[in-house]
């Protein structure tokens, strides 16, 4: 375990907000975690567990301990009934892991290609894209339980997955540190291309031949790169707002006013709306406050256009929420975590 003091976090968060940490511990093995918990700088209430920094907004310097999960490793555990169980350590880069599974002839993660972040962060947010959520392929999650100071394995049901939610964001927040994830992947490829324009892009790429999982991954990457800016070039955290879920009555009323509004009926009778479409209808593409702006190609993405500060991001996000609420009566909620939370006035 490495321990560093007065560390610049600007390059460790993909939005590129300037911030420093008083102390950073780098974890390269799960065996380091009991040592981290024993540090005098460690406080469960204040510690920041940092992966790829793609789902956080640093609203100021971080006075508490920052722990970077940098443990690496991928291994196949077993095969059974057409499924291959693969374990990946929390510090693995998500997209790199997806590509390695595809190279091994496995499928299940192709729709989740090019999502920024690490493997360890994927269950926390229950990341999803193009009709697939990571909960669909997670078998179990290994964690260090800070309550018992021991390692535990949580099954899929134990993780209480929901849309962009999980046990790790709710009751288990501050208790469970994810060290690795086991995925149940398929030997036989069954495409899922029903979402958005994925089928059309895939058909163009394959030109009549049968598509592979790698083809789907390539199509997803093509679409994402055409709409989403590279955070290495233009700071961002990907989709900034969750797609709002409303009741059937509200959805029907809005559809009467806006017949072309995208709607996605859910199994529980609610309807998911497209946050990007709602923001776009408010004519906010390109809208800028200070150095923070709504991306000109994708309204769901906010970008660090010109040395944005935390206040720029806060004001821009609140402006967008206000405009959407006034026009549609729908409330938007941000996907990334605002840290430290006390500095974000909701």
C-alpha positions as semicolon CSV with decimal commas, in nm:
position;residue;x (nm);y (nm);z (nm)
1;X;0,000;0,000;0,000
2;X;0,126;0,346;-0,096
3;X;0,038;0,651;0,112
4;X;0,079;1,002;-0,033
5;X;0,000;1,348;0,100
6;X;-0,120;1,672;-0,061
7;X;-0,218;1,505;-0,389
8;X;-0,361;1,687;-0,693
9;X;-0,686;1,513;-0,795
10;X;-0,748;1,713;-1,113
11;X;-0,628;1,435;-1,344
12;X;-0,807;1,170;-1,138
13;X;-1,160;1,296;-1,211
14;X;-1,278;1,288;-1,572
15;X;-1,460;1,623;-1,552
16;X;-1,126;1,782;-1,471
17;X;-1,236;1,992;-1,175
18;X;-0,943;2,127;-0,976
19;X;-0,915;1,972;-0,632
20;X;-0,656;1,836;-0,389
21;X;-0,661;1,558;-0,133
22;X;-0,480;1,581;0,196
23;X;-0,401;1,208;0,187
24;X;-0,429;0,932;-0,076
25;X;-0,381;0,558;-0,021
26;X;-0,324;0,337;-0,328
27;X;-0,459;-0,019;-0,293
28;X;-0,298;-0,276;-0,524
29;X;-0,433;-0,586;-0,347
30;X;-0,743;-0,657;-0,142
31;X;-0,507;-0,759;0,137
32;X;-0,425;-0,388;0,175
33;X;-0,778;-0,300;0,286
34;X;-0,748;-0,399;0,654
35;X;-0,431;-0,188;0,664
36;X;-0,617;0,106;0,514
37;X;-0,897;0,072;0,771
38;X;-0,633;0,081;1,047
39;X;-0,476;0,408;0,929
40;X;-0,513;0,703;1,169
41;X;-0,635;0,909;0,869
42;X;-0,918;0,662;0,801
43;X;-1,276;0,762;0,881
44;X;-1,571;0,572;0,739
45;X;-1,778;0,888;0,724
46;X;-1,522;1,085;0,524
47;X;-1,325;0,835;0,316
48;X;-1,357;0,860;-0,064
49;X;-1,319;0,532;-0,253
50;X;-1,191;0,634;-0,595
51;X;-1,190;0,425;-0,910
52;X;-1,172;0,585;-1,253
53;X;-1,316;0,917;-1,132
54;X;-1,580;0,909;-1,406
55;X;-1,884;0,934;-1,180
56;X;-1,783;1,206;-0,936
57;X;-1,783;1,585;-0,929
58;X;-1,521;1,723;-0,694
59;X;-1,680;2,038;-0,555
60;X;-1,376;2,130;-0,349
61;X;-1,057;2,000;-0,189
62;X;-1,102;1,668;-0,010
63;X;-0,993;1,680;0,352
64;X;-1,063;1,315;0,420
65;X;-0,865;1,012;0,309
66;X;-0,893;0,918;-0,060
67;X;-0,842;0,548;-0,142
68;X;-0,763;0,451;-0,500
69;X;-0,857;0,095;-0,593
70;X;-0,580;-0,014;-0,832
71;X;-0,593;-0,393;-0,789
72;X;-0,571;-0,577;-1,124
73;X;-0,643;-0,924;-1,252
74;X;-0,887;-1,123;-1,467
75;X;-0,942;-1,498;-1,447
76;X;-1,192;-1,758;-1,561
77;X;-1,343;-1,950;-1,269
78;X;-1,565;-2,213;-1,428
79;X;-1,806;-2,308;-1,709
80;X;-2,155;-2,450;-1,670
81;X;-2,467;-2,475;-1,892
82;X;-2,336;-2,234;-2,154
83;X;-2,219;-1,976;-1,902
84;X;-1,860;-1,879;-1,827
85;X;-1,788;-1,728;-1,486
86;X;-1,515;-1,465;-1,504
87;X;-1,372;-1,273;-1,208
88;X;-1,228;-0,924;-1,257
89;X;-1,055;-0,719;-0,990
90;X;-1,204;-0,382;-0,898
91;X;-0,917;-0,175;-1,038
92;X;-0,949;-0,310;-1,394
93;X;-1,049;-0,047;-1,652
94;X;-1,404;-0,136;-1,755
95;X;-1,371;-0,105;-2,134
96;X;-1,041;-0,295;-2,135
97;X;-1,214;-0,575;-1,945
98;X;-1,504;-0,580;-2,194
99;X;-1,259;-0,612;-2,484
100;X;-1,075;-0,899;-2,315
101;X;-1,398;-1,094;-2,271
102;X;-1,482;-1,042;-2,638
103;X;-1,135;-1,159;-2,740
104;X;-1,202;-1,476;-2,540
105;X;-1,515;-1,544;-2,742
106;X;-1,756;-1,451;-2,463
107;X;-2,062;-1,228;-2,486
108;X;-2,288;-1,033;-2,254
109;X;-2,091;-0,712;-2,208
110;X;-2,077;-0,589;-2,569
111;X;-2,360;-0,336;-2,525
112;X;-2,169;-0,184;-2,233
113;X;-1,859;-0,106;-2,438
114;X;-1,672;0,223;-2,392
115;X;-1,840;0,314;-2,064
116;X;-1,576;0,498;-1,861
117;X;-1,469;0,384;-1,515
118;X;-1,353;0,066;-1,347
119;X;-1,494;-0,279;-1,285
120;X;-1,537;-0,205;-0,914
121;X;-1,758;0,095;-0,985
122;X;-1,987;-0,091;-1,227
123;X;-2,211;-0,259;-0,964
124;X;-2,238;0,057;-0,754
125;X;-2,405;0,253;-1,032
126;X;-2,552;-0,053;-1,203
127;X;-2,414;0,089;-1,526
128;X;-2,623;0,040;-1,836
129;X;-2,644;0,122;-2,205
130;X;-2,833;0,012;-2,517
131;X;-3,088;-0,204;-2,340
132;X;-2,846;-0,382;-2,104
133;X;-2,762;-0,322;-1,738
134;X;-2,461;-0,474;-1,567
135;X;-2,692;-0,646;-1,316
136;X;-2,800;-0,871;-1,604
137;X;-2,455;-1,034;-1,611
138;X;-2,326;-1,002;-1,254
139;X;-2,315;-1,329;-1,063
140;X;-2,162;-1,202;-0,738
141;X;-1,958;-0,923;-0,583
142;X;-1,672;-0,973;-0,338
143;X;-1,638;-0,699;-0,077
144;X;-1,449;-0,601;0,233
145;X;-1,709;-0,546;0,505
146;X;-1,598;-0,258;0,724
147;X;-1,850;-0,355;0,991
148;X;-1,700;-0,700;1,047
149;X;-1,350;-0,631;0,907
150;X;-1,387;-0,941;0,690
151;X;-1,438;-1,033;0,325
152;X;-1,785;-1,135;0,210
153;X;-1,942;-1,244;-0,118
154;X;-2,279;-1,093;-0,211
155;X;-2,497;-1,265;-0,470
156;X;-2,686;-1,077;-0,739
157;X;-3,005;-1,057;-0,532
158;X;-2,811;-0,937;-0,228
159;X;-2,691;-0,634;-0,427
160;X;-3,049;-0,499;-0,463
161;X;-2,995;-0,368;-0,811
162;X;-3,236;-0,113;-0,961
163;X;-3,209;0,153;-1,231
164;X;-2,872;0,321;-1,161
165;X;-2,904;0,201;-0,803
166;X;-2,769;-0,073;-0,580
167;X;-2,709;-0,174;-0,220
168;X;-2,371;0,001;-0,250
169;X;-2,536;0,340;-0,307
170;X;-2,801;0,290;-0,040
171;X;-2,789;0,086;0,284
172;X;-2,445;-0,056;0,210
173;X;-2,282;0,278;0,134
174;X;-1,983;0,325;0,361
175;X;-1,989;-0,038;0,466
176;X;-1,892;-0,251;0,166
177;X;-1,573;-0,195;-0,037
178;X;-1,592;-0,383;-0,367
179;X;-1,273;-0,577;-0,436
180;X;-1,379;-0,793;-0,734
181;X;-1,681;-0,891;-0,942
182;X;-1,778;-1,227;-1,093
183;X;-1,964;-1,208;-1,425
184;X;-2,174;-1,484;-1,583
185;X;-2,100;-1,450;-1,954
186;X;-2,232;-1,652;-2,248
187;X;-2,047;-1,890;-2,474
188;X;-2,318;-1,854;-2,738
189;X;-2,386;-1,502;-2,864
190;X;-2,746;-1,380;-2,859
191;X;-2,762;-1,019;-2,988
192;X;-2,960;-0,747;-2,813
193;X;-2,987;-0,461;-3,061
194;X;-3,338;-0,330;-2,994
195;X;-3,233;-0,004;-2,832
196;X;-3,196;0,324;-3,022
197;X;-3,015;0,322;-3,355
198;X;-2,791;0,026;-3,267
199;X;-2,957;-0,215;-3,513
200;X;-2,918;0,027;-3,804
201;X;-2,551;0,096;-3,736
202;X;-2,483;-0,275;-3,690
203;X;-2,656;-0,365;-4,018
204;X;-2,445;-0,111;-4,203
205;X;-2,126;-0,247;-4,047
206;X;-2,204;-0,613;-4,120
207;X;-2,336;-0,561;-4,475
208;X;-2,556;-0,870;-4,467
209;X;-2,331;-1,113;-4,280
210;X;-2,420;-1,249;-3,937
211;X;-2,315;-1,014;-3,657
212;X;-2,078;-1,115;-3,377
213;X;-2,052;-0,980;-3,024
214;X;-1,745;-0,784;-3,135
215;X;-1,951;-0,629;-3,416
216;X;-2,208;-0,511;-3,162
217;X;-1,929;-0,369;-2,946
218;X;-1,784;-0,186;-3,244
219;X;-2,126;-0,046;-3,334
220;X;-2,180;0,074;-2,976
221;X;-1,836;0,239;-2,980
222;X;-1,914;0,409;-3,311
223;X;-2,238;0,553;-3,176
224;X;-2,087;0,660;-2,846
225;X;-1,789;0,829;-3,012
226;X;-2,022;1,016;-3,249
227;X;-2,227;1,153;-2,960
228;X;-2,007;1,157;-2,652
229;X;-1,685;1,355;-2,615
230;X;-1,364;1,184;-2,511
231;X;-1,303;1,293;-2,147
232;X;-0,931;1,305;-2,222
233;X;-1,006;1,582;-2,472
234;X;-1,313;1,749;-2,321
235;X;-1,382;1,684;-1,954
236;X;-1,713;1,514;-1,874
237;X;-1,872;1,237;-1,668
238;X;-2,077;1,082;-1,949
239;X;-2,453;1,097;-1,905
240;X;-2,505;1,366;-1,644
241;X;-2,872;1,301;-1,564
242;X;-3,070;0,983;-1,506
243;X;-3,355;0,914;-1,744
244;X;-3,661;1,009;-1,535
245;X;-3,927;0,749;-1,461
246;X;-4,287;0,875;-1,440
247;X;-4,633;0,727;-1,394
248;X;-4,841;0,612;-1,690
249;X;-5,085;0,901;-1,650
250;X;-4,805;1,160;-1,664
251;X;-4,647;0,987;-1,963
252;X;-4,980;0,980;-2,152
253;X;-5,042;1,346;-2,081
254;X;-4,696;1,443;-2,208
255;X;-4,734;1,221;-2,514
256;X;-5,055;1,408;-2,600
257;X;-4,860;1,732;-2,598
258;X;-4,542;1,592;-2,756
259;X;-4,628;1,296;-2,985
260;X;-4,263;1,237;-3,084
261;X;-4,143;1,213;-2,723
262;X;-3,943;0,890;-2,667
263;X;-4,109;0,663;-2,411
264;X;-3,993;0,331;-2,266
265;X;-4,265;0,136;-2,074
266;X;-4,131;-0,048;-1,767
267;X;-4,238;-0,382;-1,625
268;X;-4,392;-0,217;-1,317
269;X;-4,626;0,002;-1,525
270;X;-4,415;0,317;-1,506
271;X;-4,260;0,484;-1,810
272;X;-3,899;0,590;-1,857
273;X;-3,842;0,914;-2,047
274;X;-3,528;1,027;-2,230
275;X;-3,357;1,300;-2,025
276;X;-3,148;1,406;-2,325
277;X;-3,461;1,462;-2,535
278;X;-3,625;1,670;-2,260
279;X;-3,316;1,889;-2,226
280;X;-3,288;1,922;-2,604
281;X;-3,650;2,042;-2,627
282;X;-3,556;2,322;-2,389
283;X;-3,303;2,432;-2,654
284;X;-3,012;2,399;-2,415
285;X;-2,751;2,236;-2,639
286;X;-2,442;2,454;-2,623
287;X;-2,579;2,656;-2,329
288;X;-2,291;2,762;-2,106
289;X;-2,238;2,901;-1,758
290;X;-1,880;2,998;-1,686
291;X;-1,659;2,718;-1,813
292;X;-1,930;2,447;-1,798
293;X;-2,155;2,379;-2,096
294;X;-2,417;2,145;-2,236
295;X;-2,251;1,941;-2,510
296;X;-2,347;2,064;-2,855
297;X;-2,407;1,712;-2,992
298;X;-2,562;1,539;-2,689
299;X;-2,778;1,734;-2,444
300;X;-2,742;1,468;-2,176
301;X;-2,371;1,543;-2,140
302;X;-2,223;1,842;-1,958
303;X;-1,865;1,931;-2,047
304;X;-1,573;2,122;-1,904
305;X;-1,537;2,361;-2,195
306;X;-1,310;2,625;-2,049
307;X;-1,152;2,556;-1,708
308;X;-1,488;2,513;-1,535
309;X;-1,504;2,548;-1,160
310;X;-1,738;2,355;-0,931
311;X;-1,978;2,649;-0,902
312;X;-2,015;2,663;-1,282
313;X;-2,124;2,298;-1,286
314;X;-2,366;2,344;-0,998
315;X;-2,532;2,647;-1,153
316;X;-2,557;2,483;-1,495
317;X;-2,710;2,163;-1,357
318;X;-2,964;2,358;-1,152
319;X;-3,055;2,571;-1,454
320;X;-3,119;2,262;-1,666
321;X;-3,334;2,100;-1,396
322;X;-3,533;2,419;-1,356
323;X;-3,597;2,454;-1,732
324;X;-3,709;2,092;-1,771
325;X;-3,934;2,111;-1,466
326;X;-4,100;2,430;-1,590
327;X;-4,159;2,294;-1,942
328;X;-4,253;1,932;-1,869
329;X;-4,324;1,910;-1,496
330;X;-4,056;1,640;-1,473
331;X;-3,774;1,637;-1,218
332;X;-3,424;1,537;-1,328
333;X;-3,166;1,384;-1,096
334;X;-2,790;1,386;-1,155
335;X;-2,607;1,055;-1,201
336;X;-2,263;1,151;-1,064
337;X;-2,186;1,195;-0,695
338;X;-2,117;1,549;-0,577
339;X;-1,822;1,544;-0,337
340;X;-1,793;1,659;-0,068
341;X;-2,176;1,645;-0,066
342;X;-2,206;1,924;0,191
343;X;-2,066;2,168;-0,068
344;X;-2,349;2,100;-0,314
345;X;-2,662;2,292;-0,225
346;X;-2,949;2,085;-0,369
